[in-house]
Amino acid sequence: MTYYEDRSPYVYLPGTVPDVVTALNIGWLDTGREFPRGTPPEGFVEALSRLCLQAPHARTRGWHACALPHDAPGTSSPVTVVAGEQTLLLGTAELRVVSADGTWFIAPDLVLHYVTDHGYLPPDDFVEAVLSGRDAPHDTA
């Protein structure tokens, strides 16, 4: 998977973001790179799961595997999670949320796996945007 530092300018699929929008990367993790860890606030994992189910952006035809270490063999590729009663295949889309100041935060949908299985703790303003349900508009580019 492609690594981008949190809050770096988004460049992965630039044609999918309107020119007037400031878009920043969140949660593009890779092996050998440190990342913040911690426990997310109550309701965050559920809200993130909802976004994965209901609001994927920039869906691709292939999928990315998780490059981070796993205890059980075969759990990095492909990554699936159960959200509610549905099983999701992750690594196929992005999540896009809007901060209070209008900045778009763009994360791979694998961010759900990174939070639940690897202890990744995204920046506070990303967490707040997810909890507030501020999904970026679809089909804007």
Number of C-alpha atoms within 10 A of each C-alpha: 15 10 13 20 17 20 15 12 15 20 13 11 8 11 10 14 21 12 11 6 10 14 23 19 21 25 27 19 24 17 11 9 10 10 16 11 13 11 12 16 12 9 11 18 19 15 18 22 22 16 22 23 16 10 18 18 23 16 14 11 7 8 17 19 15 22 14 15 13 12 7 7 8 9 13 17 15 14 18 15 15 10 15 11 6 9 11 17 18 23 24 21 22 21 25 29 27 23 19 13 7 13 16 25 27 26 25 28 28 26 26 25 21 20 20 14 11 16 15 21 20 21 13 11 15 24 20 17 19 26 18 15 15 17 20 20 13 13 10 10 10
